[in-house]
Every structure is written in structure tokens, then in C-alpha cells.
Amino acid sequence: MATSLNPSTQEGAAYPVASSFSHPSQADLSTYWLPLEPLAQQWATFGREAMTCPAFGAVGMAFTGLSWEAAALRHTIRASQAAPHSQQPSSEGVPLPIHLSSQDVSRTLEDLSEARRCWQSAVSWLEQLAHHEPLEPAQRESAQQCLEQAIAQVQRLWALMGEVQETRMVPSPDRGRRTAS
């Protein structure tokens, strides 16, 4: 089985998440991959400001989710770099997708699933914070923004997982060909 990383159809929607990774071109990444550095900075700020057990739980789960997503992206980037680059552009001038193995797809899906679970836990911690902790108005607003962000992360990861899952249905160019024996 193979997967492809589709060209971005949304302005500024997709690019690598960490400077330690090699940077594939914008056209090589899904529209659902986002940079993780801004999220990490926002959650670090929230963790410094909100000194309660639920806030620490939410921050911990957010960073664990970011870690799992970075691992998923690392699998995807490594696999795309290992893919043959001898493909020619299509007749429309659009780059052909990069094909990933079934194992690459499975590892990416496992990591994205763990990331999604972590973000769902962060949502739970933030809901507990909102309903059971006395907060100053500025802290409440910050917690609400983080809650909205965590919910958006869960939704984005669902969409990214769906996109990667769909690629399991896409046959590899080598599949279905029989060789003469």
C-alpha cells in the first residue's frame, strides 16, 4: 500500500513542524500538518501562568501530544525522503504525490492516534480547570483559549488521520503489475 502527501490547497496551511527535520517542499505535505513550535510556545506560557493541578495536567498532555505528532511527521518525512524521486511531474505540471509504504502509514497513524488521545486528555483537564478551580478573569480567558485550541487540535488530528487512512486505499504504482515468469 502507499500513501501520498498532497499539495496544499489552503494558503499557509502546511509546512514542517521542527527545524531539526529536513524541510520537504510545501507541495509535499498534507494540508493538515501544522508547525508545532507556536503551539509549544503558547502552552509553555499557559503552564507558567496557571499554577493548578488541572493546568499542569493539560500542559503535560499538550506537550505529550506535540511529541507524538512530531514523531508522526518524522516518520512521514523520512519515508518521503526514502521514496524514489525519479517521478516526473504530471502533464498538468502538478507534482505527483510521494508514495509511502503501508508500514509508514501504520506508524504515522499510530502516532497521530496517540497525539489525538493526548489532546483529548488536555481538553478534559481544561474542562476540570474551568469548572472546579477558582480563576482570575485573565486566567479564565487564557484557559478558555487553550481549551478552544485543544479542541481544534483534536479535530485537526482526526482530519489528518482520515487523510492518512484514505491513502491506504490508494494503490502503489507497482501494485497489480504481474511480472512474466
Wavefront OBJ file of the C-alpha trace (Angstrom):
o trace
v 0.000 0.000 0.000
v 1.062 3.564 -0.492
v 0.119 6.999 0.661
v 0.728 10.370 -0.803
v 1.316 13.754 0.658
v -0.986 16.068 -1.198
v -0.201 19.601 -2.337
v -1.534 22.260 -0.016
v -4.796 23.800 -1.080
v -5.029 26.287 1.772
v -2.739 29.289 1.981
v -0.028 28.740 4.553
v -1.717 25.582 5.809
v 1.130 23.106 5.792
v 4.839 23.090 6.476
v 7.284 21.143 8.606
v 6.994 21.465 12.339
v 10.521 21.479 13.653
v 13.746 22.978 12.463
v 15.569 19.719 13.225
v 13.690 17.995 10.408
v 14.659 18.301 6.770
v 12.198 20.564 5.053
v 10.279 18.934 2.209
v 8.655 21.338 -0.172
v 5.263 22.816 0.657
v 3.708 20.732 -2.110
v 4.883 17.519 -0.428
v 2.917 17.940 2.805
v -0.721 17.422 3.675
v -2.884 20.438 4.305
v -3.332 19.292 7.929
v 0.302 19.318 9.097
v 0.961 22.459 11.127
v 4.067 23.944 12.715
v 4.270 22.783 16.322
v 6.643 25.454 17.631
v 3.974 28.175 18.042
v 1.728 25.718 19.894
v 4.585 24.715 22.171
v 5.277 28.357 22.979
v 1.623 29.087 23.737
v 1.301 26.071 26.015
v 4.561 26.896 27.803
v 3.198 30.370 28.506
v -0.051 28.908 29.816
v 1.910 26.500 32.028
v 3.877 29.387 33.556
v 0.715 31.368 34.282
v -1.716 28.759 35.557
v -0.360 27.052 38.665
v -3.042 24.447 39.363
v -3.144 20.677 39.097
v -5.575 20.653 36.123
v -3.494 23.272 34.296
v -0.323 21.210 34.765
v -2.195 18.108 33.569
v -3.424 19.938 30.466
v 0.031 21.316 29.685
v 1.635 17.911 30.180
v -0.848 16.247 27.842
v -0.461 19.033 25.269
v 3.305 18.586 25.177
v 2.952 14.812 25.001
v 0.546 15.268 22.091
v 3.026 17.565 20.365
v 5.699 14.909 20.850
v 3.569 12.202 19.243
v 2.692 14.456 16.321
v 6.352 15.329 15.786
v 7.109 11.585 15.701
v 4.367 11.042 13.112
v 5.765 13.797 10.957
v 9.272 12.408 11.343
v 8.057 9.019 10.018
v 6.386 10.732 7.090
v 9.396 12.887 6.225
v 11.867 10.009 6.476
v 9.670 7.813 4.334
v 9.197 10.545 1.743
v 12.958 11.120 1.603
v 13.488 7.400 1.075
v 10.879 7.293 -1.709
v 12.170 7.291 -5.269
v 12.458 10.848 -6.560
v 12.579 9.854 -10.204
v 8.900 10.633 -10.695
v 8.131 13.132 -13.393
v 5.580 15.928 -12.966
v 2.142 15.173 -14.366
v 1.029 16.661 -17.663
v -0.749 19.452 -15.735
v 2.551 20.477 -14.120
v 1.338 19.423 -10.663
v 3.925 17.378 -8.764
v 2.998 13.741 -8.423
v 2.406 12.566 -4.842
v 5.139 10.925 -2.822
v 4.276 7.293 -2.094
v 4.747 5.844 1.379
v 4.712 2.188 2.378
v 1.937 0.550 4.361
v 4.299 0.334 7.345
v 4.981 4.082 7.125
v 1.252 4.751 7.022
v 0.624 2.472 10.016
v 3.332 4.077 12.143
v 2.106 7.555 11.243
v -1.477 6.612 12.122
v -0.420 5.092 15.455
v 1.492 8.230 16.410
v -1.319 10.539 15.300
v -3.805 8.452 17.275
v -1.681 8.833 20.408
v -1.411 12.578 19.765
v -5.194 12.813 19.446
v -5.690 10.911 22.720
v -3.308 13.304 24.468
v -5.157 16.352 23.166
v -8.466 14.807 24.274
v -6.974 14.417 27.751
v -5.842 18.046 27.651
v -9.450 19.007 26.868
v -10.632 17.012 29.896
v -8.068 18.685 32.174
v -9.074 22.119 30.887
v -12.764 21.391 31.436
v -11.939 20.359 35.004
v -9.962 23.587 35.399
v -12.870 25.664 34.111
v -15.466 24.010 36.346
v -13.622 23.271 39.560
v -10.871 25.833 40.059
v -11.181 29.468 41.150
v -9.552 31.555 38.423
v -8.877 35.227 37.895
v -10.600 36.656 34.778
v -7.321 36.724 32.800
v -6.575 33.102 33.772
v -10.102 32.049 32.833
v -9.707 33.700 29.421
v -6.327 32.037 28.894
v -7.760 28.658 29.912
v -10.694 29.154 27.516
v -8.307 29.944 24.653
v -6.290 26.817 25.430
v -9.483 24.760 25.584
v -10.536 26.026 22.162
v -7.055 25.323 20.832
v -7.031 21.783 22.262
v -10.443 21.043 20.739
v -9.183 22.364 17.392
v -6.128 20.095 17.689
v -8.339 17.042 18.250
v -10.420 17.950 15.185
v -7.337 18.631 13.042
v -5.736 15.336 14.074
v -8.954 13.470 13.224
v -8.855 15.070 9.773
v -5.153 14.294 9.332
v -5.715 10.683 10.404
v -8.589 10.414 7.942
v -6.403 11.727 5.171
v -3.610 9.286 6.010
v -6.145 6.442 6.370
v -7.569 7.210 2.918
v -4.139 6.725 1.460
v -4.282 3.071 2.497
v -6.860 2.716 -0.267
v -4.590 4.247 -2.914
v -2.710 1.500 -4.760
v 1.004 1.787 -5.204
v 2.147 2.233 -8.827
v 3.876 -1.161 -8.547
v 0.810 -2.990 -7.204
v -1.281 -5.001 -9.582
v 1.540 -5.484 -12.085
v 2.497 -9.007 -12.830
v 5.896 -9.953 -13.994
v 6.478 -12.645 -16.555
v 7.867 -15.797 -15.087
l 1 2 3 4 5 6 7 8 9 10 11 12 13 14 15 16 17 18 19 20 21 22 23 24 25 26 27 28 29 30 31 32 33 34 35 36 37 38 39 40 41 42 43 44 45 46 47 48 49 50 51 52 53 54 55 56 57 58 59 60 61 62 63 64 65 66 67 68 69 70 71 72 73 74 75 76 77 78 79 80 81 82 83 84 85 86 87 88 89 90 91 92 93 94 95 96 97 98 99 100 101 102 103 104 105 106 107 108 109 110 111 112 113 114 115 116 117 118 119 120 121 122 123 124 125 126 127 128 129 130 131 132 133 134 135 136 137 138 139 140 141 142 143 144 145 146 147 148 149 150 151 152 153 154 155 156 157 158 159 160 161 162 163 164 165 166 167 168 169 170 171 172 173 174 175 176 177 178 179 180 181
